[in-house]
Amino acid sequence: MSNFKIYIFLIITPFFISSCAYQPLRAISVDKNVLLAAEDGYLFLALATDIGISSVEIDGPKRIEIINFNKFEKRNYFLGVVPKGQYKISKINLWGNRFYLLDNEDLPFSFTVKPETINYVGEVRLKRLDSDASIELINRSSLALEYLDEKFPELLLNRSIKYEGPGNDSFFNAIADNRKKILLKKEVVK
């Protein structure tokens, strides 16, 4: 190979490798109504487990990895900004170099992120069963709303929240108008 080809190969290879890697999802920790790019939305999910999890890998328009779990909490919530589109939870990495691949098409681990919306996709529940584990994605909208109301009231006041996990749920739609009235009354009282 000529020196020029080797040079081009060495320049291009790191870009190719990094584009295939999962990018850590930065969780939002401050309650602000951040202006998003027109193509971005909020990804909001919960993880409930009795097994030590080190990360969750999600495939979609942007390959993301959720890290920094509090292994002492039974339920962890994550709220982050991602590009709109179809996503699928593809792998759950456990402590000790073990993992669960979620490649079965029958499992409902796919979801949609819509722009400028808080997209609640459900609660990933992973439980130890003797030498195996069970995993499911369930809708816990009321608990998710309690969490957002406690940790992110300003964001919740200024953004709509939709359930985008498997199945249909009109819980967030049913309470949206009443929530805004109640939150606005709270602000007036302060």
N, C-alpha and C positions, 0 to 999 in steps of 0.2 A: 504494500500500500504506500502511496506517496505521502509525504509529510503533510501536504495540504488536506488529504482525505482524513488522516489521523487527527489533524487539528480540528476539522469540522466535526468529526465524530465526538471528540472530547468536549466540544462546545455544546452540541445538541443533546447529548445523552443526559446530562443532569436536568435539563428542562423537561425532557420526556419522562424521566423517572419521577420528578416532582409533580408532574401533572397527573400521574396515576396514583399518587399517595393520598391517603386520607388527611384532610386538614382539620386540626383541632377546632371545635366549635367553642367560641368564647361566650360564656353565659353572661347575660345581662344581670348586673347586681345593683344598679341604681335605678330608682323609680323615676324615669324621665320619658316623656313622649318624644323619643328620638325620631327625627325625620329620616325616613328610609329612602333608598333609591326606589324608583317607580316599580322595579321588578323584584323587590325584596319583600319578604313577609317574616313574621315571627313564628318560629317553631317552638311549641310548648308541649312537653311530655313529662310523664312521671315514670319512675322506676322503683318498683317495690320488690325486695328480695331478702332472702336470708342466706344468700351465697355472696361471697366477696367478688365484686365485679370491678375490673380495672378500666374497661372502656366498652362503648357501643359504637359499631361502625354502621354508617348509613350511606347507601348509594342513591344518587340522583344527579340533577344538573351540577351539583357540587358534591364531591365525596367528602363527608364530614365524619368526625370522630368525637364522641362525647367522652370526656375524661374527668378526673377529679371528683370521684364519687366519695361521699361521706359513708364509709363502710359501717359506721355505728348507727346510722339512720335506717329505719325500715323503709322509708319512702323518700326518694330524692326527686326534686323537680328541676327541670331545665328549661330555660327560656333563652333563645338566641335568634339572631337574624341570619336568614339564608335566602338564596334566590328562589323565586317561585318555581313550582314544578312538582313532578311526581317523584316520590322517594320511597325507599324500601329499607327497613332495618335488615342488614345482611349478616351481621356477626356480633355476638356478645362475648367479649374476652373476660375470662375469670382470672383471679389471682392464681399464681402457680402454673402458668403456661397452659391452661386449659381454656377451651372455648366452645361455643355452640354456633354452628353455621345454620342460618335460617334460609335455606334454599328450597324448601318445600313450597310449591305454588299454592297448596291448600291452606297454608297458614296466612292469616290476614295481617301481615306486617307491612303493608303498603299504605301510603297516605299521600295527601296533596297539601302543598303549601301555597296559599293564595296571597297575592301581594297586599301590603299595607294592612294586614289582618293578623290577629293572634290566632294561630291555627293549633288547636288542641288535638293531639292525635291519639291520646289515651294513656293508659298506664301499662307498661311492660311489667308483667309479674313473672318472676322466676323463683321457683320453690324447689328445695332439695327433697328428693324422694329416694331414700336409701342410697343406692349407688348411681342413681339417675336424677333427672330434674324435669319438672314440667314448666312450660313457658306459654304465656298467653298475652294477648293485647286486649285489655278491657277498658270500657268507658267508665270513668269515675268523674264525670263532669262537675258534680256538686263539690267534691273535695278539691278539684282543680280550681274552681271558682273561689273557694274559701282562701286558698293559697294566694291567688292573684290579688284578691281583695285585701289581704293582710300585707303582702310584700310589694305590690305594684298597683296601688289604687289610682294614681294619676294616669298610668298607661291604660288601665282598664277603663277609665272614664273617657279617654280620648280615642281608643281603638275598639273596633268590634272584635268579638271573639266568636269563632265558629268551631264546631266539632268536625274534624276532617279524617277521623279514623274509620275503621270498618263499620258498616251499617249506617243507619240514620239516627239523628238525635236532634230534637228541636228545643232542648232545655235552654240553651243560651239565647235562642231567639225569643222564647217565651218570657224570659225575665229581663231582656235588654232594656226595654223602655222603663220599667219600674226601677231597675238598678240605677239608671242615670238620674232619675228624680230623687231617689234616696241619697245618692252620693252628693248631688248638688245641694240638698238640704243640709247635709253634714258640713259642707263647706261654708254655708251661710251662718250656721250656728257657731262655728269657730270664730 
